[in-house]
């Protein structure tokens, strides 16, 4: 249970702790005989369920006056993990040489091993730790660029990506693939969405376009959970379609995915997959992983920052890109302890976040006379909620100004998406709020948002009243 329930109800949960074993050694002078007394074997205690007061304390650094229903953008880091990060920072500052030579690499390897198990990868060598999903995209796209420059791919060959793709990744594709001679095909997706079939149909159309005139599709960039508008993409189905159509490389940009929806490399089957650990997995910013399936096709991968480890494999290169703060990459063991205090661990958190965000999204839609932007099964831990048409959201600029107005005047932090109306639509819903739910959220956060919008409507507010 989360804070959205009664704060007096105990939370079913778990954290790891253990009893230390004790041993006393008695050495007799002049005698090699050693008498050793051992205490009984230590028993690992069951993780202690996190209480409502402890949960409040973990996120007490959040601005109390703000209804923070935007976990999706930057995530959230508990106080205990911030403390663990600070401890790693101090270890480095106390003796940098010892930390570098004796602690850093084994700690990052431990992080990679945990990630390998979390995502069901075959081998730890397939896992690299990087700053964020944008860095991971640069690594993949740099590899694609070299394939064009080395004439492994032909000029005019194509890359396919979703129209919903994250803005930074779109620009990265342009910066790398287009400049190398490739052509980019965008998959035009409707919004609101009614089913996965709409996505699959449009994706197949884009692949046909990408193969026209004898061209080959060299890369498919597929989101797992899109950013704006937010929707869970049927990645497994799209990856299979790509395989059937002979697409060379498949990159899943899953910045939101781990901790937000199920992630399984064996099931998904992509060549590359990246996700941030600081969005939905409680790590401090910034840390992400890049999974690279072990095949001959994708052997030549390098971090875009060239340092002393160049040529020793992507995972090793990524583990040292020069002097910097690596502490965010080292706290995953402590995060796993934190997660174990919740019933069902991260799977339980993910399930409850989904249920609550759908519940709160439907509450808001009913209050405003609107609808969700996609069916509940396509929402994960985020949901798009239509806002009253009378607010007059008529551009991306309006959406941003209204978001700022809600933050500054009502203490509500929530992203807003502008949807251009289709021809012939009468009084369409053009603004959608992207709400999140994480363990620190309460029902009152969403009531605060509901009441703020209701007041704007009752006051006959429109976005034209907001200055640039």
N, C-alpha and C positions, 0 to 999 in steps of 0.2 A: 504494500500500500504506500501511497505517496502523501505528500503534504496536502494534496487536493482532498484528502479525506480528513477525518478528525485528527487533530494534533495529539490527542490523548490516546489514540489507538496505537498499540505496539506494531512496529514494522517487522514482518518476517524477513530475516536476512541473515548474512553470515560474514566473519573476518578471521583471517587465519592468525593463530598465535600458537606457540608451543612451549612446553616446559623444558628448560635447559637441563641436560644431563650433567651429573656431577661425578667427579672422580677424584679420589685422593690417592697419592702415591707415597709410599714409605720406602726409602732406600737405606739399607744397612751399610754403615761404613765398612769398607774392605770386603764387602760381599756383593756379588752380582745379583743376588736374589732380590726381586722387586715384589713387594706386596701391594697389590692394587685393589682398592675397594670401590665398586661401582654402585651407584644408586640404581633403583629399578629403571628399566627402559622408559624413556620419556614417552608420554602419550600426547598426541596432537589434539589440542582442544578444538571443539567445534567452533567455527566462527561465531562471534557474538552478534546477534541481530542489532542493526542500527536503530536507535530510538528516534522519535520525532525531534527531541531537543538536540540530539547529536546531528541529525540531518540539517536542522536549522543552523547549527554552529558551523557546519562544513561550508555553507554558502552565505555566511553572515557578512562577507565582504561585498556581496552584491548591493548595489544602491537600493536602499529600502523603499524609497519613494517611487521606484519605477517598476511597472508590471513588465517583466522581461519575458516576453513570449516570442523571442527570436534566438533560441539556442542554435538554430541552423547556421547563422552567419559565422559566429566565432566560438561557439561551444561554451563550456563552463568547466572550471577546474576547482575541485574541492580544496578546502584549507589544508587538509592533511597531505594532499599531493603537492601543494605549493610548498609546504614545509619540507617534504622529501626532496623536492627540487632544490630548495635552498641549501639543504645539507650536501647535495652533490656539488653545488657551486662552491661551497666553503671547502670541501675536500680538495677541489681543484686549486683554489686560491691558497690553501695552506702549503701545498707542495705540488706545483704544476708538473714537474718532471716525473715524480712518482705516479701521479694520476694518469699522465699520458702513457707512460711505459707499462704500467702494471694494472690499471683499472679500466681505462676507457674502452679498449677493444673488447675485453671479456664482457663488459657490461652491455655494449651494443650487440654483441653476439647473443647474449641472453635475451635482449629485446627482440631480436630477429627470430629466435627460437620460439618465443611466446607467440609472436605474430604467425609464424608458420603453422602452429597448432590451431590458433584461432580461426584461420582461413582455410584450413585443410589443404595446405600445399604439400607437394611431394618431398621437398628438401629445403633446408634452411638456406642453401645457396641461391634459391629463387627469390629470396627476400632481401631487399635493400631498404635502409632507413634514410629518408630524406626530409627536407624541411616541410614541404607541403605538396599537395597534388599538382600545383602549377609547376613546381620543379620536376616532378615525375613526368609531366607532359613534355617538358623541354627535353628530357632524356630520350623519350620515345621518338619525339619529332626530329631531334638531331640525328638519330639513327636512320629515320626515313629520308631525311635530306641527303645524308651521305650515300644512300642507296641510289638516289637520283644522280648525284655528282659522279659516282663511280660507274654509271651506266648499267647498274643492275635493274633500274627502272627506266622507262622511256619517258621523254618529254610528252606531256599531255595525259599521262596516266593519272588516275583520279584517287582522291580521298573523299570518303563519305562521312558526314557527321550530322547530328541532329540540329535542327533549327533552334532547339532549346538549349544547346550546348552552352556551358559557362562562358561568359564574355572573355575572360583571360585565355581560355583554351582556344576559343575561336580566333583570337588575335595571334596566338602561338601557331596555329595551323597556317594562318596566312603568312606569318613571318618565316616559317620554315618551309612548308610544302609548296606554297605558291611561288616563292622566290627561287625554289629549286627547279621549277618547271612543271610542277603538278597542278592539276585543276581540282577545285574543291566543289563538291556537290552537297547541298544542304537538304536534309529530310524535312519537308514542311509538315508540321504536325498541327492538328486543330487544338483549340482550347475553348471551352472546357472539353474534357475527354470523357467518353462513356465506357470504353473498354480497351483492352490490349490489342484487339483486332484492328482498331484504327491506326495504331502505331505500326503494327506489322505490315499492313497494307501499304502505308506511305513509305516505309523503309524499303520494301521490295521495289516500289516504283523508282526510288532513288538509285538502287543498285542497277536497275535496267538502264537508267540514264547514264550511270557511271561507266557501263560497259559498251555504250553506243560507239559506233565508228571504230570498232576493233580495239578500243582501249581496255586496259586492265585496271581493276580496282586494287590499289596497293595498300590502302589503309582504311579501316573503318573505326571511327571514334564514337563510342556508344556510352552515354551516361547510364549509371545505375539508378541514381536518384537525382533528377534534374533540379536545378537551383530555382530559376524563375521562368515560367511557373513551375511549381514543384509537383512532380509525379514520379512514381516508381515505374521504371521501364522494364519490360520483359527481356532482360539481358540474355538469359539462357536461350530463348527462342531466336533472338536476333543473331547471337553468335553462331548458332547452328545454321541459320540461313546464310550467313557469311561463308561458313565452311562449304556449304553446298554450292555456293556461287564462285568459289575459288578466290576469295579475298585473301591477299597475302598476309597482312598483319591486322590483328584485332586488338584495339586498346580500349579498355573500359575505364572511363573517368568516373570514379565512384567516391568523390570527395566527401559526400555525406554518409556513405553506406555503413561502415563498420560501427556497430552500436546502434544503428538506426534500422537496418534491415538485415536479413540473413546473407552471409557472405561465405561462399564455398567454391574454391578454385576448381576442384574436381568436377563439380556440377556445372559451373559456368563455362569453363573451357576456353577462356580468352588467352591471347599471347601475353598481354600486359594488363595489369589491374592496379589501380592506385586508390588509396583512401586515406583521409586525414584521421589521425588519432585524437586531435584536439577539438573536433566538432562534437561527436557523440560518444567518445570513449574516455572522457574525463582527463585527458592529458593536458598539460599546459601547452600554450603555443610556443613554437610550432613544431609538429612532428607528424610524419606520414610514412607510409610504406609504399614501395613499388614492387609488385610481383612480376617476375619475368619467367615465363615457362621455359624450361630448359630444352631448347631445340637448336639445331645448327643455324636456322634462319636468324635467330636473335642473339647470337653469341657476341657480336661486336657492339656492346653497349658501354657508354662512358658517361660519367658525370660531367655536366657542362663546365664546372669549375675544375680545372686541371691542377692537381697538386702532386705531392710526392708519391702517392699511391697509384698514380696513373699506370694502367696496364696490369694491375693485380686483380682485375674483376670489379664489376660495378659495385658490389656490396662493400668491398674493402675501400674502393675509391670514395664511396659515399660516406663511409665512417670517418674519413679525415679529409676535409676540404680546406684545411688551414686552421689557424687559431680562432676559435669562436666558442660560444657557450653551447655545449652539447647536452646540458642537463635535462632538457625536455625529452630527449631520446632515451634517458636512463631510468625513468620513474615507472615504467610499465609494470614491474613486479609489485610495486606499491599500489598501483591502480588495480591490479588483479585482486589484491587483498581488500581494497575498498569495495570492489564489485561483489566480492564473496559475502559481504554483509547484507546483501539484498536477496530476497527469496528468488531462486532461479538464476542468480547472477545476472550477467548482461542479457541473457535471453529473456529472463523475467522482466527486467527493466524495459527492454525493447517492446515486449508484448504489452505491458501496462501503459507505456508511453503512447503506443498506437491506439489502444482503446480509449485513452483519455483525450487525445487530440481529436479523434473522430467525434467523441461525445461533446467536446467543447465547440468544435466546428459546427456541428449540427445545432447546438444551442444558439450560436451566433447567427447562423443562417435563418433559423426560425424567428429570432428576434428582429432581424432586418428584412425578412421576407425575400431572402435570396436562396442560394444553394451552394453546395460544395463544388469545387472545380473538377473533381474526379470521384469515382466510387471509393468507398472506404478501403477496399483491398489495394488501391493504388496510392494510398496516403503515407504509409510507414509512420514515422513520428512527426510528420509535418502535414498540414492540410491547407489547401487554398479555399478561402471563404469569400464568396461574392459580397461586395459592399453596396449599400443603397445607391441606385443610379442617380438619385437627385444630388449627390455630392459633386457631380460634374467633373469626374476625373477624365480628362480628354487628352492626356499626353504623359510620357514618361516623366516630364518635368513636374506635372501636377501630382503624380504619384509620390515623387520624392518630397515635394513641398508639403503634402499632406502627412507623410510619415514624420517629417520634422515638426509639424504643428502638433501632432499627437504626442510626440516626445516632450516638447517644450511646454505645452499648455495642459496636458492631461497625464503626463508621466506614464505613457504607454510606448513601448519599443516593439515595433512590428514592421516588417517590410511590406510594401504594397506594389502590386504588379498592374501595369496598364495593359489592357487588351483592346486593341483597335476593333471597332465594331465592323461586322460584316455588312455588305450591301443589303439594304432593305430591312435591317433590324430596327425595330421601334423601341425606344427607351431601353437600350441594352445595358446590361451590367458591364462596365468597362474597367472597374477596379476590383482587384482581389487581394485580400490580406493573406499573407503566408504565416500561419501560426505554427508554433512549435510546442511540444510538451517535453519537459525533462523533469527529473526527480524533485527539483526544487520548486516547481510551479505549484500554485494553488488555484482553486476554482475562482477565488477572488480576483486573480490576475485577468481572467477572461471576462468576468463581470465588469471590471474596470474598463476594459476595452469596449464591451457592449454599451455601457452607459455613456462613454465618451462619444461614440458614434451616434447614439440616440440623441444626445444633446445637440450635436452638430445638425442633425436632421431637423430637430424641433426648432432650432434657431434659424432655419432656412439658409444654412451655410452652403456655399459652393467654393470650389477651388479657385474660381476667379477672384475671390476676395484675398487670396494669398499673394503677397508680393514676391518678386524674384529675389 
